[in-house]
Amino acid sequence: MAVNKMAHRNGPLQEKTVNRSKEKLKVLPQEILEDVTVVQLILERNRLKNISGIKNLINLKTLNLSRNDLVDFPVEIAQLVQLETLYLNQNKIQTIPDGIFNQLQQLKFLKLSTNHLSKIPSDLGCCKSLQYLNLSHNSLKDLPEVVLELQNLKELFVEYNRLRELPAKLFENQNLEKFSAASNRLREPPDEVCAGGLKQIRSYFSQLRSSEADYVKRVKTMFLGSSMAGKSTLCKSLKQKQTVAVDVKDRTVGIEISEMKIEDFRFLFWDFAGQEEYYLTHHVFITPQALVILVIDLASYRTEDTQFNSKVGFWINNILMRVPDSVVLPVGTHVDQCGVEDVRDKKEDIQRRIQVMLDNRKKYLERRMDNLKENTEPALFSDQSSKLDELTNYNLQVLDLIPIDCTNYKDIDSFQHHILTAVQDKNIFPNVEKKLPHIYQAVESTITNLIKDKEIPDHGIVSVNEMLSGINHNGSFDRLAQDDLKDILRYLHRIGLIMWYEESTRLVGTVFVKPSFLITLFKASIIIHSWDCAKLCITNMVRRIVEQLQSIPRTVLMGEHAFMKDKERWASHFQTKAILYHKAMVALTKNLLQQMDSPEVKDIAEEIIGGRNEKGKLFSLLEHFEIFLALKPSNPLNPEAKEFKPGGKWEQKETDVPSEAYLFPSSLNGIEEVSKWWGEDQKEDLCVRIYFLPEIPQGFFHRVIIKACSFFTPHVVGSGRCHVVSNGKQLLIKENKEDDQNIEIRCRRPGKDGCKDDFDWPDMEETAEIYDM
Ligand SMILES: Nc1nc2c(ncn2[C@@H]2O[C@H](COP(=O)(O)OP(=O)(O)OP(=O)(O)O)[C@@H](O)[C@H]2O)c(=O)[nH]1
């Protein structure tokens, strides 16, 4: 038994801490119960179902019972009247009887997170000293009124419950310093306001007090599916209320965003391009709580595994991994090109396979859970099991597939009816309506008018200050304080109407009012759109970029002080090493911007591209979205980076100076060079594997490479593998895409004489030719 006598005496008692955590205890050992001098008792990570006899320990001030198997609340706790700190998190408690908390007048800290609570007893209000209360991951439908009585409360956490509203009065308590209510599907204030923290919530309620409220029913509607499935046709036909034939030349580039009203619902349509190269940006734009319209071309669909996987399964997996609480409405297009029976069979096949997929996933999660339970040390895996619990509880709803012919408006109209019925169904969309102070809507329509009146340029790139003064100047409301206005912009950013990447020091001063133009910027760099129909079948990003590089005209090259031979080298280095030089990207972008016939775009070309000593917005954005890795950054790599310190935020230093070259991990091909440097895996390697359910999300390893290479010293990078050096030790990070998909991090064991002798590292200079211009 670990017993620590505390250093000082507190009154006549010698204070004692008893730590009996992780001992698989099922009952409290008698020797603990006999020692009334115990003041701190740590019993976390055991298997306790009850704690009979604990009432003897009348001097207890701290009791930690987290991660046990408590189902019934241990009522004897009521008699521990000295208790100041109580941990009961990660148990299975369903109810707390009345008459417990009114005894615990000294209680300052109470952690009840990750239980099954749907109610909090009203006598909690008696705990006048309570400063910390954690009720996250429970089943609360209302925030208990009693919390309002806790005037000394400094920290309150209610994330992952089923709350719909937060009481305004709670935020009048000026003692409250930390608060989070994430993942609740709140209506008042909406989650997008809550995400802004206490300050924004307070400003929201103060605006509600001084103005009228609007009740907004807005549904983010994402059109996903393979290339050429008919997403844009459907989206545009719905919006224009007539059939719209989308020419192949007008295919979606990146994402197109538009809004449409059906009755009192406002649908924010996000039409994602289906071409593979755009998947890279999906992680930025696919956001929770959406209606996902999964478009499948039924005419080209064949009832076989590979077809299902690429046209449906891939997307369902993607949605499951990114937004597992969404509603998916599959729609089968091109039915005019199929027979009636064909449509019926394909619909049946798709629905059956989706169901099998979801069932298999559930079984897989259950199997994992059983494996954990069978483990001799389940306490060690309690984090994993609560994560598995969370995954099992997510509920991706897949509605019945609707077959339509996009060339027939009757079908479009009836599809619109289906969408409306789905969002009106409270079982499918319980919390569509959001309450907003009228000023939020007023600011939004002022921005729309600014765009309409051409006060904001077509490209929609404006400085925050211009934006703020434009809104205040043109809005038909009393002048708003800058801070309040910024909070409203933050809200609009979170719902996706504008984009403002405040977290990036390089982008904090700029608002992108037209998110679709942002995508056009990507198009102008790596995501290059080909007009050539012949190449649309198998799109190959590398090939396209190489072609684009080769087509840069001499005049543009000369502007960059480059020659025709440089162009060839740029193309060859991109092809072989997935590296694109800064100069090459500038030339590419300039060339494409020149082709856009807009004087306004030309005006901001410099801002987009940057100069010799200044990075343009495009590069900052691509870096921010982790599309590429800036090579040879001007800041030295920092082994003491604060990202590695517990609790610190993982972030890269931003620099104003453009990098010399950029690595695009998604375009890497071979692994031979990595294998050559790493050699065979060895038994003595230290190996950590991170498993993914059901698979590694598309584009995720790409971002792992970017993170790893920005914090360690990159050595050799290949497709799905990268070899870095961390503190003199070599690490291999690799993606295993076989059955149980995982990311493996291997560290080579240093030799007897330490690292230095063991590692004969070629200096970065040896590979310098890749940077060589
Ligand atoms: N006959 C017929 N043609 C359709 C139907 N739906 C779409 N199309 C045509 O299919 C082609 C591709 O449609 P898009 O709407 O551009 O497809 P998308 O899914 O947006 O494609 P990406 O932009 O590449 O992601 C266009 O030529 C459409 O006119 C349909 O129901 N019947």
The ligand as a Gaussian input file, in Angstrom:
#p B3LYP/6-31G(d) Opt

LIG

0 1
 N      -28.922000      12.181000     -68.554000
 C      -28.583000      12.666000     -67.379000
 N      -27.476000      13.400000     -67.251000
 C      -27.147000      13.873000     -66.031000
 C      -27.936000      13.609000     -64.896000
 N      -27.345000      14.202000     -63.836000
 C      -26.234000      14.811000     -64.288000
 N      -26.107000      14.614000     -65.611000
 C      -24.977000      15.070000     -66.478000
 O      -23.778000      14.471000     -65.979000
 C      -22.656000      15.345000     -66.158000
 C      -21.934000      15.548000     -64.870000
 O      -22.741000      16.244000     -63.967000
 P      -22.185000      17.272000     -62.903000
 O      -23.360000      17.810000     -62.202000
 O      -21.216000      18.200000     -63.510000
 O      -21.391000      16.240000     -61.984000
 P      -20.573000      16.551000     -60.628000
 O      -20.882000      15.418000     -59.725000
 O      -20.890000      17.903000     -60.136000
 O      -19.083000      16.447000     -61.165000
 P      -17.727000      17.141000     -60.568000
 O      -17.869000      18.607000     -60.753000
 O      -16.646000      16.536000     -61.396000
 O      -17.605000      16.710000     -59.159000
 C      -23.225000      16.630000     -66.720000
 O      -23.003000      16.642000     -68.090000
 C      -24.711000      16.548000     -66.412000
 O      -25.496000      17.267000     -67.334000
 C      -29.123000      12.808000     -65.059000
 O      -29.872000      12.515000     -64.128000
 N      -29.399000      12.377000     -66.309000

